[in-house]
Amino acid sequence: MNSETRRKELADFLRTRRSRLSPHEAGLPIETSRRRTPGLRREEVASLSGISLPWYTALEQGRDIQVSEQVLESLVRTLQLSSDERNHLFVLANHAVLPHVTVDASISPAIQRILDRMGTYPAYVLDKRWNVFAWNQMTNKVCGNFNQAKEIERNILWRMFMMKDKEARIVNWENVATLLLAHFRSRYALYINDSWYQELVNMLYNSSEEFREWWGRHDVSGNSEGEKVIQHPQAGLLTFRYNNFKVSESGEFVLRVFTPIENTGTDERLEDLVSEFHSITQ
C-alpha cells in the first residue's frame, strides 16, 4: 500500500465518524428532522474544530496535505473519538511511527515446548500477519486440525470469515468477529506499507458479505482479547477467555491462550475430550 491508500483510509474514516455523530450530540441546536445528511455536515465539523471548510474538505477527499497534531486533536474532540480511534487517526495522518515491515521465519524451540505443556488449554502462536505459526494438540482438537490446513487457512481472520461452519462452530460468532475485525483494522493502518494486508482484505471483501459490510464501518479497537463460546461436535459447549502474551522482544510473535471460564463445565469437557482421544489412539 502507498500514501494514496493511506489518505483514502483517512478520508473514509473521517466520513464514517462524522456520519455517526448527531448535531445534538455535538452540542448544535439544529432541527434534525429537516436534514438530509446523516450525522454532521462537513462545514459543521470544520467550524467546531476551528479549521476552514476547504481544508477539511480536502482531508475528506484524500488530498495530499499535511495535518498538524493540533488540528488532529481538534478533530478528536469534535468527532468524540475514543482513545483507540484517536490512535488510528494519528496513524492514518502519519503522525505515528510505522513499524518496519519484516517477517520472522522462526521462533525458539522452547516456545513449542511451552505450547505442548499447556495441558488441556488450547494455545497457539501468531505472527504479525495473524497466521498461526505454531500450536499444540489441544488446538487441533478444539479449533480444527492445523496440521492439514492450507497456508491461508492458518490465518485467523480468514478462518473467522471463511471457515466459521467447519469443525468448531463459534456460538458468539458476530461478537468475536466484529472485535477481531476492529483490532485488525488498527493493525492494517500500522502496516499500511505491507501489500500483504491489502491482498488479504481484497480476498475477504470479495468473498464475505459480513466482512464487506463491517469493513465499511471503519471500526477500530486496540483490544485483542475476549471470550469465545464454541459448540464442539464431541465435547459440547466450551466457553473460553483468550489472552495474548508477547513471546519476542520485537513483538513479531504473540502467544494466544484459551483459558476455560470457571463454572461453565468447560474444564471437565476438555478432560473428557482428551480421555476420549487417548482411548481411540491406544
ROLUM-612159 format. One line per 3 residues: number of its first residue (from 1); their letters; for each residue z, y, x of N, C-alpha, C. Coordinates in nm, 2 decimals. Layout:
% ROLUM-612159
NUM) a) Z:Y:X:Z:Y:X:Z:Y:X  ...
//
This chain:
% ROLUM-612159
1) mns) 0.00:-0.12:0.08:0.00:0.00:0.00:0.00:0.12:0.09  -0.06:0.23:0.04:-0.07:0.35:0.12:0.01:0.47:0.04  -0.01:0.59:0.10:0.06:0.71:0.04:0.01:0.74:-0.10
4) etr) -0.11:0.71:-0.13:-0.16:0.73:-0.26:-0.09:0.65:-0.36  -0.07:0.52:-0.33:0.00:0.43:-0.42:0.15:0.48:-0.44  0.21:0.53:-0.33:0.35:0.58:-0.34:0.35:0.70:-0.43
7) rke) 0.25:0.79:-0.42:0.25:0.91:-0.50:0.23:0.87:-0.65  0.15:0.77:-0.68:0.13:0.73:-0.81:0.25:0.67:-0.87  0.33:0.59:-0.79:0.45:0.53:-0.83:0.55:0.65:-0.87
10) lad) 0.56:0.75:-0.78:0.64:0.86:-0.81:0.60:0.93:-0.94  0.47:0.95:-0.96:0.43:1.02:-1.08:0.46:0.94:-1.21  0.44:0.81:-1.20:0.47:0.72:-1.32:0.62:0.72:-1.34
13) flr) 0.70:0.72:-1.24:0.84:0.71:-1.25:0.90:0.84:-1.32  0.85:0.95:-1.28:0.89:1.08:-1.34:0.85:1.08:-1.49  0.73:1.04:-1.52:0.69:1.04:-1.66:0.78:0.95:-1.75
16) trr) 0.81:0.83:-1.70:0.89:0.74:-1.78:1.03:0.80:-1.80  1.09:0.86:-1.69:1.22:0.92:-1.70:1.22:1.04:-1.80  1.12:1.12:-1.79:1.10:1.23:-1.88:1.09:1.19:-2.03
19) srl) 1.01:1.09:-2.05:0.99:1.05:-2.19:1.11:0.98:-2.26  1.20:0.93:-2.18:1.32:0.87:-2.24:1.43:0.97:-2.28  1.42:1.09:-2.23:1.53:1.19:-2.24:1.50:1.28:-2.36
22) sph) 1.58:1.29:-2.46:1.55:1.38:-2.57:1.59:1.52:-2.54  1.53:1.62:-2.61:1.58:1.76:-2.59:1.73:1.78:-2.61  1.78:1.71:-2.71:1.92:1.72:-2.75:2.01:1.67:-2.63
25) eag) 1.97:1.56:-2.57:2.04:1.50:-2.46:2.03:1.60:-2.34  1.92:1.67:-2.33:1.91:1.76:-2.22:1.97:1.90:-2.24  2.03:1.91:-2.36:2.10:2.04:-2.40:2.01:2.15:-2.45
28) lpi) 1.89:2.11:-2.50:1.80:2.21:-2.56:1.81:2.21:-2.71  1.83:2.33:-2.77:1.84:2.34:-2.92:1.70:2.34:-2.98  1.64:2.23:-2.99:1.50:2.22:-3.04:1.49:2.12:-3.16
31) ets) 1.41:2.16:-3.26:1.39:2.07:-3.37:1.29:1.96:-3.33  1.34:1.84:-3.32:1.26:1.73:-3.27:1.17:1.67:-3.37  1.19:1.70:-3.50:1.10:1.63:-3.60:0.96:1.68:-3.59
34) rrr) 0.94:1.80:-3.53:0.80:1.86:-3.53:0.73:1.83:-3.39  0.80:1.76:-3.31:0.75:1.73:-3.17:0.66:1.61:-3.17  0.55:1.62:-3.10:0.46:1.50:-3.09:0.49:1.43:-2.96
37) tpg) 0.55:1.50:-2.86:0.58:1.44:-2.73:0.71:1.37:-2.73  0.71:1.24:-2.70:0.84:1.17:-2.69:0.92:1.22:-2.57  1.04:1.25:-2.59:1.12:1.30:-2.47:1.09:1.44:-2.44
40) lrr) 1.12:1.48:-2.32:1.10:1.62:-2.27:0.95:1.64:-2.24  0.91:1.77:-2.25:0.78:1.81:-2.21:0.79:1.85:-2.06  0.67:1.86:-2.00:0.67:1.90:-1.85:0.73:2.03:-1.83
43) eev) 0.70:2.13:-1.92:0.75:2.26:-1.90:0.90:2.27:-1.91  0.95:2.18:-2.00:1.10:2.18:-2.01:1.17:2.12:-1.89  1.11:2.02:-1.83:1.17:1.96:-1.71:1.16:2.07:-1.60
46) asl) 1.04:2.14:-1.59:1.03:2.24:-1.48:1.13:2.35:-1.50  1.14:2.40:-1.62:1.24:2.51:-1.65:1.38:2.47:-1.62  1.42:2.35:-1.67:1.56:2.30:-1.65:1.59:2.28:-1.50
49) sgi) 1.48:2.25:-1.42:1.50:2.21:-1.28:1.48:2.34:-1.19  1.44:2.45:-1.25:1.42:2.57:-1.17:1.30:2.57:-1.08  1.20:2.50:-1.12:1.07:2.50:-1.04:0.96:2.54:-1.13
52) slp) 0.84:2.57:-1.07:0.73:2.61:-1.15:0.66:2.50:-1.22  0.60:2.53:-1.34:0.53:2.42:-1.41:0.41:2.37:-1.33  0.33:2.45:-1.27:0.21:2.39:-1.19:0.26:2.30:-1.08
55) wyt) 0.37:2.33:-1.02:0.43:2.25:-0.91:0.47:2.11:-0.96  0.55:2.12:-1.08:0.60:1.99:-1.13:0.48:1.91:-1.19  0.38:1.97:-1.25:0.26:1.90:-1.30:0.19:1.83:-1.18
58) ale) 0.18:1.90:-1.07:0.12:1.84:-0.95:0.19:1.71:-0.91  0.33:1.71:-0.92:0.40:1.59:-0.89:0.37:1.48:-0.99  0.36:1.51:-1.12:0.33:1.40:-1.22:0.18:1.36:-1.21
61) qgr) 0.10:1.43:-1.15:-0.04:1.40:-1.13:-0.07:1.32:-1.00  0.04:1.30:-0.92:0.03:1.23:-0.80:-0.04:1.30:-0.69  -0.03:1.43:-0.69:-0.10:1.51:-0.58:-0.01:1.50:-0.45
64) diq) -0.08:1.53:-0.34:-0.02:1.52:-0.21:0.05:1.65:-0.18  0.18:1.66:-0.22:0.26:1.77:-0.20:0.40:1.73:-0.14  0.46:1.82:-0.06:0.59:1.79:0.00:0.70:1.83:-0.10
67) vse) 0.80:1.75:-0.11:0.91:1.77:-0.20:1.04:1.78:-0.12  1.11:1.89:-0.14:1.24:1.91:-0.07:1.35:1.83:-0.14  1.45:1.81:-0.06:1.57:1.74:-0.11:1.63:1.82:-0.22
70) qvl) 1.63:1.95:-0.21:1.69:2.04:-0.31:1.62:2.02:-0.44  1.49:2.02:-0.44:1.41:2.00:-0.57:1.44:1.86:-0.62  1.44:1.76:-0.54:1.47:1.63:-0.59:1.61:1.62:-0.66
73) esl) 1.71:1.68:-0.60:1.84:1.68:-0.66:1.84:1.76:-0.79  1.76:1.86:-0.81:1.74:1.93:-0.94:1.68:1.84:-1.04  1.58:1.76:-1.00:1.52:1.66:-1.09:1.62:1.55:-1.13
76) vrt) 1.70:1.51:-1.03:1.80:1.41:-1.06:1.89:1.46:-1.18  1.94:1.58:-1.17:2.03:1.64:-1.27:1.96:1.66:-1.40  1.84:1.71:-1.40:1.76:1.74:-1.52:1.73:1.61:-1.60
79) lql) 1.69:1.51:-1.52:1.65:1.38:-1.58:1.76:1.28:-1.60  1.88:1.33:-1.56:2.00:1.25:-1.57:1.99:1.11:-1.51  1.94:1.10:-1.39:1.92:0.97:-1.33:2.05:0.91:-1.28
82) ssd) 2.05:0.78:-1.28:2.16:0.70:-1.23:2.15:0.70:-1.08  2.26:0.65:-1.01:2.26:0.65:-0.87:2.14:0.56:-0.81  2.11:0.45:-0.88:2.00:0.36:-0.84:1.87:0.44:-0.86
85) ern) 1.85:0.51:-0.97:1.73:0.58:-0.99:1.72:0.70:-0.90  1.83:0.76:-0.86:1.82:0.87:-0.76:1.77:0.81:-0.63  1.82:0.70:-0.59:1.78:0.64:-0.46:1.63:0.61:-0.46
88) hlf) 1.59:0.56:-0.58:1.45:0.52:-0.60:1.36:0.64:-0.59  1.40:0.75:-0.65:1.33:0.88:-0.65:1.31:0.93:-0.50  1.42:0.92:-0.43:1.41:0.97:-0.29:1.32:0.88:-0.20
91) vla) 1.32:0.75:-0.23:1.24:0.66:-0.15:1.09:0.69:-0.18  1.06:0.71:-0.31:0.92:0.74:-0.35:0.87:0.87:-0.30  0.97:0.97:-0.29:0.93:1.10:-0.24:0.93:1.11:-0.09
94) nha) 0.96:0.99:-0.03:0.95:0.98:0.12:1.06:1.05:0.19  1.18:1.06:0.12:1.30:1.12:0.18:1.40:1.02:0.22  1.36:0.89:0.22:1.45:0.79:0.27:1.37:0.71:0.38
97) vlp) 1.44:0.66:0.47:1.38:0.58:0.58:1.33:0.45:0.53  1.20:0.43:0.54:1.15:0.30:0.50:1.16:0.20:0.61  1.20:0.07:0.58:1.22:-0.03:0.68:1.09:-0.07:0.74
100) hvt) 1.09:-0.11:0.87:0.97:-0.16:0.94:0.94:-0.30:0.88  0.81:-0.32:0.85:0.77:-0.45:0.79:0.76:-0.56:0.90  0.85:-0.65:0.89:0.84:-0.77:0.97:0.87:-0.89:0.89
103) vda) 0.83:-1.01:0.93:0.87:-1.13:0.86:0.92:-1.23:0.96  1.05:-1.26:0.95:1.11:-1.35:1.04:1.06:-1.49:1.01  1.04:-1.58:1.11:0.98:-1.71:1.09:1.09:-1.82:1.08
106) sis) 1.21:-1.79:1.11:1.31:-1.90:1.11:1.45:-1.84:1.09  1.54:-1.93:1.06:1.69:-1.90:1.05:1.76:-2.00:1.14  1.88:-1.97:1.17:1.96:-2.05:1.26:1.98:-2.19:1.19
109) pai) 1.97:-2.30:1.27:2.00:-2.43:1.21:2.14:-2.44:1.14  2.23:-2.36:1.19:2.37:-2.36:1.13:2.36:-2.32:0.99  2.27:-2.23:0.95:2.26:-2.19:0.81:2.23:-2.31:0.72
112) qri) 2.14:-2.40:0.76:2.11:-2.52:0.68:2.23:-2.61:0.67  2.31:-2.62:0.78:2.43:-2.70:0.77:2.53:-2.64:0.67  2.54:-2.51:0.67:2.62:-2.44:0.57:2.58:-2.47:0.43
115) ldr) 2.45:-2.46:0.41:2.39:-2.50:0.27:2.43:-2.64:0.23  2.41:-2.73:0.33:2.44:-2.87:0.30:2.58:-2.90:0.27  2.67:-2.81:0.32:2.82:-2.83:0.29:2.87:-2.76:0.17
118) mgt) 2.78:-2.70:0.09:2.83:-2.63:-0.03:2.87:-2.71:-0.14  2.86:-2.85:-0.12:2.91:-2.94:-0.23:2.83:-2.93:-0.35  2.89:-2.91:-0.47:2.82:-2.90:-0.60:2.77:-2.76:-0.63
121) ypa) 2.78:-2.67:-0.54:2.73:-2.53:-0.56:2.58:-2.52:-0.52  2.49:-2.49:-0.61:2.35:-2.47:-0.57:2.35:-2.34:-0.48  2.27:-2.35:-0.37:2.26:-2.23:-0.28:2.13:-2.24:-0.21
124) yvl) 2.08:-2.12:-0.19:1.95:-2.11:-0.11:1.95:-1.98:-0.03  1.86:-1.98:0.07:1.84:-1.86:0.15:1.70:-1.79:0.11  1.71:-1.66:0.09:1.59:-1.59:0.05:1.54:-1.50:0.17
127) dkr) 1.41:-1.49:0.19:1.36:-1.40:0.29:1.34:-1.26:0.22  1.29:-1.16:0.30:1.28:-1.03:0.25:1.18:-1.01:0.13  1.09:-1.12:0.12:0.99:-1.11:0.01:1.04:-1.20:-0.11
130) wnv) 1.16:-1.24:-0.11:1.22:-1.32:-0.21:1.16:-1.46:-0.22  1.12:-1.51:-0.11:1.08:-1.65:-0.11:1.20:-1.74:-0.07  1.21:-1.85:-0.14:1.32:-1.94:-0.10:1.29:-2.01:0.03
133) faw) 1.36:-1.98:0.13:1.33:-2.02:0.27:1.40:-2.15:0.31  1.52:-2.17:0.26:1.60:-2.29:0.28:1.69:-2.32:0.16  1.73:-2.44:0.14:1.80:-2.47:0.02:1.88:-2.60:0.04
136) nqm) 1.97:-2.63:-0.05:2.05:-2.76:-0.05:2.00:-2.85:-0.16  2.05:-2.97:-0.15:2.01:-3.07:-0.25:2.05:-3.03:-0.39  2.16:-2.96:-0.41:2.21:-2.93:-0.54:2.11:-2.83:-0.60
139) tnk) 2.05:-2.74:-0.52:1.95:-2.65:-0.57:1.83:-2.73:-0.63  1.79:-2.84:-0.57:1.68:-2.92:-0.62:1.72:-2.98:-0.75  1.85:-3.02:-0.77:1.89:-3.09:-0.89:1.90:-2.99:-1.01
142) vcg) 1.94:-2.87:-0.98:1.97:-2.77:-1.08:1.85:-2.68:-1.11  1.78:-2.64:-1.01:1.68:-2.54:-1.02:1.53:-2.59:-1.02  1.52:-2.72:-0.99:1.38:-2.77:-0.97:1.36:-2.81:-0.83
145) nfn) 1.27:-2.90:-0.80:1.25:-2.96:-0.67:1.17:-2.86:-0.58  1.24:-2.80:-0.49:1.17:-2.71:-0.40:1.09:-2.78:-0.29  1.12:-2.91:-0.27:1.05:-2.99:-0.17:0.91:-3.01:-0.21
148) qak) 0.88:-3.01:-0.34:0.75:-3.03:-0.40:0.68:-2.91:-0.44  0.75:-2.79:-0.43:0.69:-2.67:-0.48:0.58:-2.61:-0.38  0.48:-2.55:-0.44:0.38:-2.48:-0.36:0.44:-2.35:-0.31
151) eie) 0.38:-2.29:-0.21:0.44:-2.17:-0.15:0.47:-2.06:-0.25  0.38:-2.03:-0.34:0.40:-1.92:-0.43:0.51:-1.96:-0.53  0.53:-2.09:-0.55:0.63:-2.14:-0.65:0.77:-2.13:-0.59
154) rni) 0.78:-2.10:-0.46:0.91:-2.08:-0.40:0.96:-1.93:-0.40  0.88:-1.85:-0.46:0.91:-1.70:-0.48:0.99:-1.69:-0.61  1.11:-1.63:-0.61:1.19:-1.63:-0.72:1.14:-1.54:-0.83
157) lwr) 1.07:-1.44:-0.80:1.01:-1.35:-0.90:0.90:-1.43:-0.98  0.82:-1.50:-0.90:0.71:-1.58:-0.96:0.77:-1.69:-1.05  0.87:-1.75:-1.00:0.93:-1.86:-1.08:0.99:-1.81:-1.21
160) mfm) 1.05:-1.69:-1.20:1.11:-1.63:-1.32:1.01:-1.60:-1.43  0.89:-1.55:-1.39:0.80:-1.52:-1.50:0.69:-1.62:-1.52  0.67:-1.71:-1.43:0.56:-1.81:-1.44:0.60:-1.95:-1.46
163) mkd) 0.73:-1.98:-1.44:0.78:-2.12:-1.44:0.91:-2.13:-1.53  0.93:-2.04:-1.62:1.05:-2.04:-1.70:1.07:-2.16:-1.79  0.97:-2.24:-1.81:0.98:-2.35:-1.90:0.97:-2.48:-1.83
166) kea) 1.00:-2.48:-1.70:0.99:-2.60:-1.62:1.12:-2.68:-1.63  1.16:-2.74:-1.52:1.28:-2.84:-1.52:1.40:-2.78:-1.58  1.44:-2.66:-1.54:1.56:-2.59:-1.58:1.53:-2.47:-1.67
169) riv) 1.57:-2.47:-1.79:1.55:-2.36:-1.88:1.66:-2.26:-1.88  1.63:-2.13:-1.85:1.73:-2.03:-1.84:1.76:-1.97:-1.98  1.88:-2.00:-2.03:1.91:-1.96:-2.17:1.91:-1.81:-2.18
172) nwe) 1.97:-1.74:-2.09:1.97:-1.59:-2.10:1.86:-1.53:-2.01  1.74:-1.59:-2.03:1.62:-1.55:-1.95:1.59:-1.41:-1.95  1.59:-1.34:-2.06:1.55:-1.20:-2.07:1.64:-1.11:-1.99
175) nva) 1.78:-1.14:-2.00:1.87:-1.06:-1.92:1.85:-1.08:-1.77  1.84:-1.20:-1.73:1.82:-1.23:-1.59:1.69:-1.18:-1.54  1.58:-1.19:-1.62:1.45:-1.15:-1.57:1.44:-1.00:-1.56
178) tll) 1.50:-0.92:-1.66:1.49:-0.78:-1.65:1.57:-0.72:-1.54  1.69:-0.78:-1.51:1.77:-0.74:-1.40:1.70:-0.77:-1.27  1.64:-0.89:-1.26:1.57:-0.93:-1.14:1.45:-0.83:-1.11
181) lah) 1.38:-0.80:-1.22:1.26:-0.71:-1.20:1.30:-0.57:-1.16  1.41:-0.52:-1.22:1.46:-0.39:-1.19:1.50:-0.38:-1.04  1.56:-0.49:-0.99:1.60:-0.49:-0.85:1.48:-0.50:-0.76
184) frs) 1.38:-0.58:-0.80:1.26:-0.59:-0.73:1.19:-0.46:-0.72  1.19:-0.38:-0.83:1.12:-0.25:-0.83:1.18:-0.16:-0.72  1.31:-0.17:-0.70:1.37:-0.09:-0.60:1.32:-0.13:-0.46
187) rya) 1.31:-0.26:-0.44:1.26:-0.32:-0.31:1.11:-0.29:-0.29  1.04:-0.29:-0.40:0.90:-0.26:-0.39:0.87:-0.12:-0.34  0.96:-0.03:-0.37:0.94:0.11:-0.32:0.98:0.11:-0.17
190) lyi) 1.08:0.04:-0.13:1.12:0.03:0.01:1.01:-0.02:0.10  0.94:-0.13:0.05:0.84:-0.19:0.13:0.70:-0.16:0.08  0.69:-0.03:0.05:0.56:0.02:-0.01:0.44:0.01:0.09
193) nds) 0.47:-0.01:0.21:0.36:-0.03:0.31:0.32:-0.17:0.33  0.39:-0.26:0.27:0.36:-0.41:0.28:0.27:-0.45:0.16  0.14:-0.48:0.19:0.05:-0.51:0.09:0.08:-0.64:0.01
196) wyq) 0.16:-0.72:0.07:0.20:-0.85:0.01:0.27:-0.82:-0.13  0.35:-0.71:-0.13:0.43:-0.68:-0.26:0.33:-0.64:-0.37  0.23:-0.56:-0.33:0.13:-0.52:-0.43:0.05:-0.64:-0.48
199) elv) 0.02:-0.73:-0.39:-0.06:-0.85:-0.43:0.02:-0.94:-0.53  0.15:-0.95:-0.51:0.23:-1.03:-0.60:0.24:-0.96:-0.73  0.26:-0.83:-0.73:0.26:-0.75:-0.86:0.13:-0.77:-0.94
202) nml) 0.02:-0.76:-0.87:-0.11:-0.77:-0.94:-0.12:-0.91:-1.00  -0.08:-1.02:-0.93:-0.09:-1.15:-0.99:0.00:-1.17:-1.11  0.12:-1.12:-1.10:0.21:-1.13:-1.22:0.17:-1.04:-1.33
205) yns) 0.12:-0.92:-1.30:0.07:-0.83:-1.40:-0.04:-0.89:-1.48  -0.13:-0.96:-1.42:-0.25:-1.02:-1.48:-0.21:-1.15:-1.56  -0.09:-1.21:-1.53:-0.06:-1.34:-1.58:0.05:-1.35:-1.68
208) see) 0.14:-1.24:-1.68:0.26:-1.25:-1.76:0.27:-1.13:-1.85  0.27:-1.15:-1.98:0.28:-1.04:-2.08:0.41:-0.96:-2.06  0.52:-1.04:-2.04:0.65:-0.98:-2.03:0.66:-0.89:-1.90
211) fre) 0.60:-0.95:-1.79:0.60:-0.87:-1.67:0.53:-0.74:-1.69  0.41:-0.75:-1.75:0.32:-0.63:-1.77:0.40:-0.53:-1.85  0.47:-0.57:-1.96:0.54:-0.47:-2.04:0.66:-0.41:-1.97
214) wwg) 0.74:-0.49:-1.90:0.86:-0.44:-1.84:0.83:-0.36:-1.71  0.72:-0.40:-1.64:0.68:-0.33:-1.52:0.65:-0.18:-1.55  0.59:-0.16:-1.67:0.55:-0.02:-1.71:0.67:0.06:-1.74
217) rhd) 0.79:0.01:-1.75:0.91:0.09:-1.78:0.96:0.16:-1.66  0.93:0.10:-1.54:0.98:0.16:-1.41:1.13:0.16:-1.40  1.20:0.06:-1.46:1.34:0.05:-1.45:1.38:0.00:-1.31
220) vsg) 1.49:0.05:-1.25:1.53:0.02:-1.12:1.68:-0.01:-1.12  1.72:-0.09:-1.02:1.86:-0.13:-1.01:1.89:-0.17:-0.87  2.01:-0.13:-0.81:2.05:-0.18:-0.68:2.13:-0.31:-0.69
223) nse) 2.15:-0.36:-0.81:2.23:-0.48:-0.83:2.15:-0.60:-0.83  2.18:-0.70:-0.75:2.10:-0.82:-0.74:2.19:-0.94:-0.77  2.30:-0.92:-0.84:2.39:-1.03:-0.87:2.42:-1.03:-1.02
226) gek) 2.45:-1.15:-1.08:2.48:-1.15:-1.22:2.51:-1.29:-1.26  2.49:-1.32:-1.39:2.52:-1.45:-1.45:2.40:-1.52:-1.50  2.39:-1.65:-1.48:2.28:-1.73:-1.53:2.32:-1.85:-1.60
229) viq) 2.27:-1.87:-1.72:2.30:-1.99:-1.80:2.18:-2.08:-1.81  2.20:-2.20:-1.77:2.09:-2.30:-1.76:2.11:-2.42:-1.85  2.01:-2.45:-1.93:2.02:-2.57:-2.01:1.95:-2.68:-1.93
232) hpq) 2.03:-2.76:-1.86:1.98:-2.87:-1.77:1.94:-2.99:-1.85  1.83:-3.06:-1.83:1.79:-3.17:-1.91:1.89:-3.29:-1.90  1.96:-3.31:-1.79:2.06:-3.42:-1.78:2.20:-3.37:-1.79
235) agl) 2.23:-3.26:-1.73:2.37:-3.22:-1.72:2.42:-3.14:-1.84  2.32:-3.08:-1.92:2.36:-2.99:-2.03:2.37:-2.85:-1.99  2.46:-2.77:-2.05:2.47:-2.63:-2.03:2.55:-2.60:-1.91
238) ltf) 2.49:-2.52:-1.82:2.55:-2.48:-1.69:2.56:-2.33:-1.68  2.68:-2.28:-1.65:2.70:-2.14:-1.65:2.75:-2.09:-1.51  2.67:-2.01:-1.45:2.69:-1.97:-1.31:2.71:-1.81:-1.29
241) ryn) 2.78:-1.78:-1.19:2.78:-1.64:-1.14:2.71:-1.65:-1.00  2.60:-1.57:-0.98:2.53:-1.58:-0.85:2.56:-1.45:-0.77  2.59:-1.48:-0.64:2.63:-1.37:-0.55:2.54:-1.39:-0.42
244) nfk) 2.52:-1.27:-0.35:2.43:-1.27:-0.23:2.52:-1.23:-0.11  2.48:-1.30:0.00:2.55:-1.27:0.13:2.45:-1.26:0.24  2.45:-1.15:0.32:2.36:-1.14:0.43:2.39:-1.24:0.54
247) vse) 2.28:-1.30:0.59:2.30:-1.41:0.69:2.23:-1.37:0.82  2.18:-1.25:0.83:2.13:-1.20:0.96:2.16:-1.05:0.97  2.17:-1.00:1.09:2.20:-0.86:1.12:2.09:-0.77:1.07
250) sge) 1.97:-0.82:1.07:1.86:-0.73:1.03:1.85:-0.73:0.88  1.92:-0.82:0.81:1.91:-0.82:0.66:1.78:-0.89:0.61  1.71:-0.96:0.70:1.59:-1.03:0.66:1.62:-1.14:0.57
253) fvl) 1.73:-1.21:0.58:1.77:-1.32:0.50:1.90:-1.30:0.43  1.90:-1.35:0.30:2.01:-1.34:0.22:2.05:-1.48:0.16  2.18:-1.52:0.17:2.22:-1.64:0.11:2.27:-1.62:-0.03
256) rvf) 2.21:-1.69:-0.13:2.25:-1.68:-0.27:2.32:-1.81:-0.31  2.44:-1.79:-0.36:2.53:-1.90:-0.40:2.55:-1.89:-0.55  2.54:-2.00:-0.62:2.57:-2.01:-0.76:2.70:-2.08:-0.78
259) tpi) 2.80:-2.00:-0.83:2.94:-2.05:-0.85:2.96:-2.07:-1.00  3.00:-2.19:-1.03:3.03:-2.22:-1.17:3.14:-2.13:-1.23  3.12:-2.08:-1.35:3.22:-1.99:-1.41:3.33:-2.08:-1.47
262) ent) 3.45:-2.04:-1.45:3.57:-2.12:-1.50:3.57:-2.13:-1.65  3.62:-2.25:-1.69:3.64:-2.28:-1.83:3.51:-2.29:-1.91  3.40:-2.32:-1.84:3.27:-2.34:-1.91:3.23:-2.49:-1.90
265) gtd) 3.31:-2.57:-1.83:3.28:-2.71:-1.81:3.17:-2.74:-1.71  3.12:-2.63:-1.64:3.01:-2.64:-1.55:3.05:-2.73:-1.43  3.17:-2.71:-1.38:3.21:-2.79:-1.26:3.21:-2.93:-1.29
268) erl) 3.26:-2.97:-1.40:3.26:-3.11:-1.44:3.12:-3.17:-1.46  3.04:-3.09:-1.52:2.90:-3.14:-1.55:2.82:-3.16:-1.42  2.85:-3.07:-1.32:2.78:-3.08:-1.19:2.83:-3.20:-1.12
271) edl) 2.96:-3.23:-1.13:3.02:-3.36:-1.07:2.95:-3.48:-1.13  2.94:-3.48:-1.26:2.87:-3.59:-1.33:2.72:-3.60:-1.28  2.66:-3.49:-1.26:2.52:-3.49:-1.22:2.51:-3.55:-1.08
274) vse) 2.60:-3.52:-0.99:2.60:-3.57:-0.86:2.63:-3.72:-0.86  2.72:-3.76:-0.94:2.76:-3.91:-0.96:2.64:-3.99:-1.01  2.57:-3.93:-1.11:2.46:-4.00:-1.17:2.34:-4.01:-1.06
277) fhs) 2.32:-3.91:-0.98:2.22:-3.91:-0.88:2.25:-4.02:-0.78  2.38:-4.03:-0.74:2.42:-4.13:-0.64:2.40:-4.27:-0.69  2.44:-4.29:-0.82:2.42:-4.42:-0.87:2.28:-4.47:-0.88
280) itq) 2.19:-4.37:-0.90:2.04:-4.40:-0.91:1.99:-4.44:-0.77  2.04:-4.36:-0.67:1.98:-4.38:-0.53:2.04:-4.50:-0.46  2.16:-4.55:-0.50:2.22:-4.66:-0.44:2.16:-4.79:-0.48
//
